[in-house]
Amino acid sequence: MSNGWGDGERSGRFAALLALSGTAVAVVSALLAGAAGGPYLEDDGVNPWLVVFAASLMCALVAFPFGLEVRLRERFPDRDKRWETSLIIWGLVAAVLLAVGLIAGFKTATLGGAIGVIVVIESALVAGTVLVWLVAGG
């Protein structure tokens, strides 16, 4: 079921694998950042594991809707309906992450605060993207 737009089953499975592996790497790098200790996100320096965390979280967030779209193919045969559903769920996931990041706070001297800042920035980018899509008539 492949077409010129790259909607093949193989590309969707790769996106799902990318989202899952990005999430796994983000969790492991957060644990390693905690083990390495500070400074986390300060003038004195940046914990390198937080850089890995940020990159892998963004990878997971960007790949998520593409992997989800493949999972929705049997439920919604209409391509537009699948993508609409996938993007709305993507926005909801970003909103939940945004709330969790805001609860974690912004004390970048602590691991939780540093992770919170990264999660807020990245999830706000995704939520903002979905919001613009909805306002534009998505």
mmCIF file of the C-alpha atoms, coordinates in Angstrom:
data_MODEL
# 
_entry.id   MODEL 
# 
loop_
_atom_site.group_PDB 
_atom_site.id 
_atom_site.type_symbol 
_atom_site.label_atom_id 
_atom_site.label_alt_id 
_atom_site.label_comp_id 
_atom_site.label_asym_id 
_atom_site.label_entity_id 
_atom_site.label_seq_id 
_atom_site.pdbx_PDB_ins_code 
_atom_site.Cartn_x 
_atom_site.Cartn_y 
_atom_site.Cartn_z 
_atom_site.occupancy 
_atom_site.B_iso_or_equiv 
_atom_site.pdbx_formal_charge 
_atom_site.auth_seq_id 
_atom_site.auth_comp_id 
_atom_site.auth_asym_id 
_atom_site.auth_atom_id 
_atom_site.pdbx_PDB_model_num 
ATOM 1   C CA . MET A 1 1   ? 0.000  0.000  0.000  1.00 0.00 ? 1   MET A CA 1 
ATOM 2   C CA . SER A 1 2   ? 2.677  2.457  -1.027 1.00 0.00 ? 2   SER A CA 1 
ATOM 3   C CA . ASN A 1 3   ? 2.240  5.609  -3.054 1.00 0.00 ? 3   ASN A CA 1 
ATOM 4   C CA . GLY A 1 4   ? 4.395  8.493  -4.227 1.00 0.00 ? 4   GLY A CA 1 
ATOM 5   C CA . TRP A 1 5   ? 4.030  10.304 -0.885 1.00 0.00 ? 5   TRP A CA 1 
ATOM 6   C CA . GLY A 1 6   ? 5.905  7.691  1.133  1.00 0.00 ? 6   GLY A CA 1 
ATOM 7   C CA . ASP A 1 7   ? 2.877  6.366  3.000  1.00 0.00 ? 7   ASP A CA 1 
ATOM 8   C CA . GLY A 1 8   ? 4.104  2.794  2.896  1.00 0.00 ? 8   GLY A CA 1 
ATOM 9   C CA . GLU A 1 9   ? 3.734  0.435  5.815  1.00 0.00 ? 9   GLU A CA 1 
ATOM 10  C CA . ARG A 1 10  ? 7.509  0.238  6.112  1.00 0.00 ? 10  ARG A CA 1 
ATOM 11  C CA . SER A 1 11  ? 8.005  3.982  6.590  1.00 0.00 ? 11  SER A CA 1 
ATOM 12  C CA . GLY A 1 12  ? 5.243  4.076  9.220  1.00 0.00 ? 12  GLY A CA 1 
ATOM 13  C CA . ARG A 1 13  ? 6.771  1.212  11.142 1.00 0.00 ? 13  ARG A CA 1 
ATOM 14  C CA . PHE A 1 14  ? 10.131 2.963  11.049 1.00 0.00 ? 14  PHE A CA 1 
ATOM 15  C CA . ALA A 1 15  ? 8.506  6.101  12.492 1.00 0.00 ? 15  ALA A CA 1 
ATOM 16  C CA . ALA A 1 16  ? 6.896  4.071  15.283 1.00 0.00 ? 16  ALA A CA 1 
ATOM 17  C CA . LEU A 1 17  ? 10.250 2.450  16.051 1.00 0.00 ? 17  LEU A CA 1 
ATOM 18  C CA . LEU A 1 18  ? 11.892 5.884  16.028 1.00 0.00 ? 18  LEU A CA 1 
ATOM 19  C CA . ALA A 1 19  ? 9.304  7.234  18.484 1.00 0.00 ? 19  ALA A CA 1 
ATOM 20  C CA . LEU A 1 20  ? 9.713  4.283  20.838 1.00 0.00 ? 20  LEU A CA 1 
ATOM 21  C CA . SER A 1 21  ? 13.503 4.299  20.692 1.00 0.00 ? 21  SER A CA 1 
ATOM 22  C CA . GLY A 1 22  ? 13.582 8.080  21.181 1.00 0.00 ? 22  GLY A CA 1 
ATOM 23  C CA . THR A 1 23  ? 11.459 7.686  24.286 1.00 0.00 ? 23  THR A CA 1 
ATOM 24  C CA . ALA A 1 24  ? 13.676 4.902  25.607 1.00 0.00 ? 24  ALA A CA 1 
ATOM 25  C CA . VAL A 1 25  ? 16.859 6.880  24.989 1.00 0.00 ? 25  VAL A CA 1 
ATOM 26  C CA . ALA A 1 26  ? 15.301 9.933  26.687 1.00 0.00 ? 26  ALA A CA 1 
ATOM 27  C CA . VAL A 1 27  ? 14.504 7.895  29.809 1.00 0.00 ? 27  VAL A CA 1 
ATOM 28  C CA . VAL A 1 28  ? 17.956 6.304  29.935 1.00 0.00 ? 28  VAL A CA 1 
ATOM 29  C CA . SER A 1 29  ? 19.736 9.616  29.339 1.00 0.00 ? 29  SER A CA 1 
ATOM 30  C CA . ALA A 1 30  ? 17.706 11.272 32.117 1.00 0.00 ? 30  ALA A CA 1 
ATOM 31  C CA . LEU A 1 31  ? 18.839 8.519  34.481 1.00 0.00 ? 31  LEU A CA 1 
ATOM 32  C CA . LEU A 1 32  ? 22.444 8.918  33.335 1.00 0.00 ? 32  LEU A CA 1 
ATOM 33  C CA . ALA A 1 33  ? 22.206 12.699 33.778 1.00 0.00 ? 33  ALA A CA 1 
ATOM 34  C CA . GLY A 1 34  ? 21.138 12.103 37.364 1.00 0.00 ? 34  GLY A CA 1 
ATOM 35  C CA . ALA A 1 35  ? 24.025 9.706  37.898 1.00 0.00 ? 35  ALA A CA 1 
ATOM 36  C CA . ALA A 1 36  ? 26.527 12.170 36.400 1.00 0.00 ? 36  ALA A CA 1 
ATOM 37  C CA . GLY A 1 37  ? 25.328 14.986 38.617 1.00 0.00 ? 37  GLY A CA 1 
ATOM 38  C CA . GLY A 1 38  ? 25.412 18.737 38.147 1.00 0.00 ? 38  GLY A CA 1 
ATOM 39  C CA . PRO A 1 39  ? 25.741 21.196 36.736 1.00 0.00 ? 39  PRO A CA 1 
ATOM 40  C CA . TYR A 1 40  ? 22.586 20.456 34.775 1.00 0.00 ? 40  TYR A CA 1 
ATOM 41  C CA . LEU A 1 41  ? 21.605 23.635 32.874 1.00 0.00 ? 41  LEU A CA 1 
ATOM 42  C CA . GLU A 1 42  ? 23.626 26.438 34.395 1.00 0.00 ? 42  GLU A CA 1 
ATOM 43  C CA . ASP A 1 43  ? 26.222 29.048 33.566 1.00 0.00 ? 43  ASP A CA 1 
ATOM 44  C CA . ASP A 1 44  ? 28.863 26.623 34.844 1.00 0.00 ? 44  ASP A CA 1 
ATOM 45  C CA . GLY A 1 45  ? 27.998 24.129 32.138 1.00 0.00 ? 45  GLY A CA 1 
ATOM 46  C CA . VAL A 1 46  ? 25.472 21.721 30.733 1.00 0.00 ? 46  VAL A CA 1 
ATOM 47  C CA . ASN A 1 47  ? 25.236 18.061 31.584 1.00 0.00 ? 47  ASN A CA 1 
ATOM 48  C CA . PRO A 1 48  ? 25.907 16.247 28.266 1.00 0.00 ? 48  PRO A CA 1 
ATOM 49  C CA . TRP A 1 49  ? 23.267 13.641 29.053 1.00 0.00 ? 49  TRP A CA 1 
ATOM 50  C CA . LEU A 1 50  ? 20.661 16.402 29.037 1.00 0.00 ? 50  LEU A CA 1 
ATOM 51  C CA . VAL A 1 51  ? 21.670 17.215 25.466 1.00 0.00 ? 51  VAL A CA 1 
ATOM 52  C CA . VAL A 1 52  ? 21.059 13.571 24.580 1.00 0.00 ? 52  VAL A CA 1 
ATOM 53  C CA . PHE A 1 53  ? 17.747 13.740 26.477 1.00 0.00 ? 53  PHE A CA 1 
ATOM 54  C CA . ALA A 1 54  ? 16.636 16.820 24.532 1.00 0.00 ? 54  ALA A CA 1 
ATOM 55  C CA . ALA A 1 55  ? 17.559 15.340 21.151 1.00 0.00 ? 55  ALA A CA 1 
ATOM 56  C CA . SER A 1 56  ? 15.923 11.978 21.810 1.00 0.00 ? 56  SER A CA 1 
ATOM 57  C CA . LEU A 1 57  ? 12.750 13.541 23.234 1.00 0.00 ? 57  LEU A CA 1 
ATOM 58  C CA . MET A 1 58  ? 12.406 15.741 20.159 1.00 0.00 ? 58  MET A CA 1 
ATOM 59  C CA . CYS A 1 59  ? 12.993 12.709 17.956 1.00 0.00 ? 59  CYS A CA 1 
ATOM 60  C CA . ALA A 1 60  ? 10.234 10.829 19.776 1.00 0.00 ? 60  ALA A CA 1 
ATOM 61  C CA . LEU A 1 61  ? 7.826  13.763 19.595 1.00 0.00 ? 61  LEU A CA 1 
ATOM 62  C CA . VAL A 1 62  ? 8.363  14.359 15.892 1.00 0.00 ? 62  VAL A CA 1 
ATOM 63  C CA . ALA A 1 63  ? 8.090  10.670 14.937 1.00 0.00 ? 63  ALA A CA 1 
ATOM 64  C CA . PHE A 1 64  ? 5.016  10.004 17.096 1.00 0.00 ? 64  PHE A CA 1 
ATOM 65  C CA . PRO A 1 65  ? 2.217  11.116 14.717 1.00 0.00 ? 65  PRO A CA 1 
ATOM 66  C CA . PHE A 1 66  ? 3.732  9.226  11.774 1.00 0.00 ? 66  PHE A CA 1 
ATOM 67  C CA . GLY A 1 67  ? 3.895  5.982  13.739 1.00 0.00 ? 67  GLY A CA 1 
ATOM 68  C CA . LEU A 1 68  ? 0.396  6.537  15.112 1.00 0.00 ? 68  LEU A CA 1 
ATOM 69  C CA . GLU A 1 69  ? -1.036 7.087  11.643 1.00 0.00 ? 69  GLU A CA 1 
ATOM 70  C CA . VAL A 1 70  ? 0.017  3.563  10.658 1.00 0.00 ? 70  VAL A CA 1 
ATOM 71  C CA . ARG A 1 71  ? -1.707 2.133  13.738 1.00 0.00 ? 71  ARG A CA 1 
ATOM 72  C CA . LEU A 1 72  ? -4.921 3.945  12.767 1.00 0.00 ? 72  LEU A CA 1 
ATOM 73  C CA . ARG A 1 73  ? -5.076 2.589  9.206  1.00 0.00 ? 73  ARG A CA 1 
ATOM 74  C CA . GLU A 1 74  ? -7.355 -0.317 10.007 1.00 0.00 ? 74  GLU A CA 1 
ATOM 75  C CA . ARG A 1 75  ? -9.667 1.814  12.133 1.00 0.00 ? 75  ARG A CA 1 
ATOM 76  C CA . PHE A 1 76  ? -9.950 4.720  9.647  1.00 0.00 ? 76  PHE A CA 1 
ATOM 77  C CA . PRO A 1 77  ? -9.647 3.858  5.950  1.00 0.00 ? 77  PRO A CA 1 
ATOM 78  C CA . ASP A 1 78  ? -9.877 7.574  5.069  1.00 0.00 ? 78  ASP A CA 1 
ATOM 79  C CA . ARG A 1 79  ? -6.370 9.065  4.979  1.00 0.00 ? 79  ARG A CA 1 
ATOM 80  C CA . ASP A 1 80  ? -7.493 12.559 6.044  1.00 0.00 ? 80  ASP A CA 1 
ATOM 81  C CA . LYS A 1 81  ? -9.420 11.214 9.035  1.00 0.00 ? 81  LYS A CA 1 
ATOM 82  C CA . ARG A 1 82  ? -6.370 9.201  10.138 1.00 0.00 ? 82  ARG A CA 1 
ATOM 83  C CA . TRP A 1 83  ? -4.079 12.205 9.993  1.00 0.00 ? 83  TRP A CA 1 
ATOM 84  C CA . GLU A 1 84  ? -6.591 14.439 11.736 1.00 0.00 ? 84  GLU A CA 1 
ATOM 85  C CA . THR A 1 85  ? -6.940 11.935 14.557 1.00 0.00 ? 85  THR A CA 1 
ATOM 86  C CA . SER A 1 86  ? -3.192 11.390 14.735 1.00 0.00 ? 86  SER A CA 1 
ATOM 87  C CA . LEU A 1 87  ? -2.436 15.113 14.961 1.00 0.00 ? 87  LEU A CA 1 
ATOM 88  C CA . ILE A 1 88  ? -5.082 15.723 17.622 1.00 0.00 ? 88  ILE A CA 1 
ATOM 89  C CA . ILE A 1 89  ? -3.666 12.889 19.738 1.00 0.00 ? 89  ILE A CA 1 
ATOM 90  C CA . TRP A 1 90  ? -0.180 14.314 19.135 1.00 0.00 ? 90  TRP A CA 1 
ATOM 91  C CA . GLY A 1 91  ? -1.365 17.669 20.460 1.00 0.00 ? 91  GLY A CA 1 
ATOM 92  C CA . LEU A 1 92  ? -2.947 16.042 23.508 1.00 0.00 ? 92  LEU A CA 1 
ATOM 93  C CA . VAL A 1 93  ? 0.268  14.171 24.300 1.00 0.00 ? 93  VAL A CA 1 
ATOM 94  C CA . ALA A 1 94  ? 2.176  17.443 23.980 1.00 0.00 ? 94  ALA A CA 1 
ATOM 95  C CA . ALA A 1 95  ? -0.315 19.193 26.280 1.00 0.00 ? 95  ALA A CA 1 
ATOM 96  C CA . VAL A 1 96  ? 0.114  16.512 28.941 1.00 0.00 ? 96  VAL A CA 1 
ATOM 97  C CA . LEU A 1 97  ? 3.905  16.761 28.671 1.00 0.00 ? 97  LEU A CA 1 
ATOM 98  C CA . LEU A 1 98  ? 3.651  20.539 28.868 1.00 0.00 ? 98  LEU A CA 1 
ATOM 99  C CA . ALA A 1 99  ? 1.635  20.282 32.084 1.00 0.00 ? 99  ALA A CA 1 
ATOM 100 C CA . VAL A 1 100 ? 4.097  17.799 33.585 1.00 0.00 ? 100 VAL A CA 1 
ATOM 101 C CA . GLY A 1 101 ? 7.008  20.046 32.642 1.00 0.00 ? 101 GLY A CA 1 
ATOM 102 C CA . LEU A 1 102 ? 5.339  23.062 34.219 1.00 0.00 ? 102 LEU A CA 1 
ATOM 103 C CA . ILE A 1 103 ? 4.737  21.091 37.414 1.00 0.00 ? 103 ILE A CA 1 
ATOM 104 C CA . ALA A 1 104 ? 8.425  20.079 37.484 1.00 0.00 ? 104 ALA A CA 1 
ATOM 105 C CA . GLY A 1 105 ? 9.400  23.726 37.615 1.00 0.00 ? 105 GLY A CA 1 
ATOM 106 C CA . PHE A 1 106 ? 12.248 25.690 36.152 1.00 0.00 ? 106 PHE A CA 1 
ATOM 107 C CA . LYS A 1 107 ? 15.070 25.352 38.687 1.00 0.00 ? 107 LYS A CA 1 
ATOM 108 C CA . THR A 1 108 ? 17.788 24.405 36.244 1.00 0.00 ? 108 THR A CA 1 
ATOM 109 C CA . ALA A 1 109 ? 20.224 23.654 39.070 1.00 0.00 ? 109 ALA A CA 1 
ATOM 110 C CA . THR A 1 110 ? 18.189 20.492 39.770 1.00 0.00 ? 110 THR A CA 1 
ATOM 111 C CA . LEU A 1 111 ? 17.723 17.546 37.443 1.00 0.00 ? 111 LEU A CA 1 
ATOM 112 C CA . GLY A 1 112 ? 13.930 17.757 37.620 1.00 0.00 ? 112 GLY A CA 1 
ATOM 113 C CA . GLY A 1 113 ? 13.926 21.456 36.833 1.00 0.00 ? 113 GLY A CA 1 
ATOM 114 C CA . ALA A 1 114 ? 16.353 21.065 33.940 1.00 0.00 ? 114 ALA A CA 1 
ATOM 115 C CA . ILE A 1 115 ? 14.291 18.242 32.460 1.00 0.00 ? 115 ILE A CA 1 
ATOM 116 C CA . GLY A 1 116 ? 11.158 20.313 33.070 1.00 0.00 ? 116 GLY A CA 1 
ATOM 117 C CA . VAL A 1 117 ? 12.553 23.227 31.057 1.00 0.00 ? 117 VAL A CA 1 
ATOM 118 C CA . ILE A 1 118 ? 13.455 20.947 28.154 1.00 0.00 ? 118 ILE A CA 1 
ATOM 119 C CA . VAL A 1 119 ? 10.081 19.196 28.209 1.00 0.00 ? 119 VAL A CA 1 
ATOM 120 C CA . VAL A 1 120 ? 8.200  22.509 28.358 1.00 0.00 ? 120 VAL A CA 1 
ATOM 121 C CA . ILE A 1 121 ? 10.103 23.962 25.405 1.00 0.00 ? 121 ILE A CA 1 
ATOM 122 C CA . GLU A 1 122 ? 9.755  20.903 23.195 1.00 0.00 ? 122 GLU A CA 1 
ATOM 123 C CA . SER A 1 123 ? 6.141  20.132 24.048 1.00 0.00 ? 123 SER A CA 1 
ATOM 124 C CA . ALA A 1 124 ? 5.201  23.795 23.588 1.00 0.00 ? 124 ALA A CA 1 
ATOM 125 C CA . LEU A 1 125 ? 6.669  23.633 20.087 1.00 0.00 ? 125 LEU A CA 1 
ATOM 126 C CA . VAL A 1 126 ? 4.531  20.595 19.276 1.00 0.00 ? 126 VAL A CA 1 
ATOM 127 C CA . ALA A 1 127 ? 1.393  21.989 20.918 1.00 0.00 ? 127 ALA A CA 1 
ATOM 128 C CA . GLY A 1 128 ? 1.912  25.280 19.103 1.00 0.00 ? 128 GLY A CA 1 
ATOM 129 C CA . THR A 1 129 ? 2.278  23.457 15.792 1.00 0.00 ? 129 THR A CA 1 
ATOM 130 C CA . VAL A 1 130 ? -0.968 21.573 16.338 1.00 0.00 ? 130 VAL A CA 1 
ATOM 131 C CA . LEU A 1 131 ? -2.733 24.744 17.489 1.00 0.00 ? 131 LEU A CA 1 
ATOM 132 C CA . VAL A 1 132 ? -1.654 26.618 14.348 1.00 0.00 ? 132 VAL A CA 1 
ATOM 133 C CA . TRP A 1 133 ? -2.840 23.675 12.255 1.00 0.00 ? 133 TRP A CA 1 
ATOM 134 C CA . LEU A 1 134 ? -6.237 23.751 13.963 1.00 0.00 ? 134 LEU A CA 1 
ATOM 135 C CA . VAL A 1 135 ? -6.619 27.515 13.620 1.00 0.00 ? 135 VAL A CA 1 
ATOM 136 C CA . ALA A 1 136 ? -5.655 27.301 9.955  1.00 0.00 ? 136 ALA A CA 1 
ATOM 137 C CA . GLY A 1 137 ? -8.571 24.967 9.340  1.00 0.00 ? 137 GLY A CA 1 
ATOM 138 C CA . GLY A 1 138 ? -6.816 21.622 9.867  1.00 0.00 ? 138 GLY A CA 1 
# 
